Amino acid sequence: MPKVEIYTTSLCGFCVRAKKILKNKNISFLEYDVTSNEKCRDEMIERAGSHYVPQIFINDEHIGGSDDLAAIEKSGVLDTKLG
């Protein structure tokens, strides 16, 4: 099973969209809410190079945000990355 991680904030529509894509594929994921967790937000910025959410990683590979996840899902690449 792939290791999927997603950094989110509460009340983020793009985060909801990204999680829905993963849930529709029955993929479990680790969610890190950076809303009020400065340490976690700093980790996200270090790993992703961005302060925007969501930030998605599959097997430690940075996928990007919600639009990036949707694009690789549409192209079929997501299924390959998920195994």
C-alpha positions in Angstrom: 0.0 0.0 0.0 1.4 3.4 -0.9 2.2 6.0 1.8 0.0 9.0 1.1 0.3 12.2 3.1 -1.7 15.4 2.8 -1.1 18.7 4.6 -4.4 20.6 5.0 -6.1 23.4 6.9 -9.7 23.5 8.2 -12.2 25.2 5.9 -10.0 24.6 2.7 -12.1 23.7 -0.3 -9.1 22.6 -2.3 -8.2 20.3 0.6 -11.6 18.8 0.6 -11.4 18.2 -3.2 -8.0 16.5 -2.9 -9.2 14.2 -0.1 -12.3 13.3 -2.1 -10.2 12.2 -5.0 -8.2 9.9 -2.7 -11.2 8.6 -0.9 -12.9 7.8 -4.2 -9.9 5.6 -5.0 -10.2 3.9 -1.5 -6.7 5.2 -0.6 -6.0 5.8 3.0 -3.8 8.8 3.8 -2.2 10.6 6.7 -3.6 14.1 7.1 -1.6 16.8 8.8 -3.8 19.8 9.7 -1.5 22.8 9.7 -4.2 25.3 10.8 -2.7 26.0 14.2 0.3 23.7 14.2 3.4 25.9 13.4 5.8 23.0 13.6 3.8 21.0 11.1 3.4 24.0 8.8 7.1 24.6 8.9 7.7 20.9 8.0 5.2 21.2 5.1 7.0 24.3 3.7 10.4 22.6 4.1 9.2 19.5 2.2 7.0 21.1 -0.4 8.7 24.5 -0.8 5.2 26.1 -0.6 3.0 27.5 2.1 -0.2 26.8 0.2 -2.5 23.9 1.0 -3.1 21.2 0.3 0.4 19.7 -0.3 0.3 16.0 -1.2 3.0 13.4 -1.1 2.9 9.8 -2.4 5.7 7.6 -1.1 7.6 10.7 -0.2 7.3 12.1 -3.7 5.9 15.6 -3.8 2.8 15.6 -6.0 1.8 19.2 -5.4 -1.7 20.6 -4.7 -5.3 19.8 -5.5 -5.0 20.8 -9.1 -1.9 18.7 -9.6 -3.5 15.7 -8.0 -6.6 16.1 -10.2 -4.4 16.4 -13.3 -2.5 13.2 -12.6 -5.7 11.4 -11.7 -7.3 12.5 -15.1 -4.2 11.4 -17.0 -4.1 8.0 -15.3 -0.7 8.6 -13.7 -2.2 8.6 -10.2 -3.2 4.9 -10.5 0.4 4.1 -11.4 1.8 6.1 -8.5 -0.6 4.4 -6.1 0.4 0.9 -7.4 
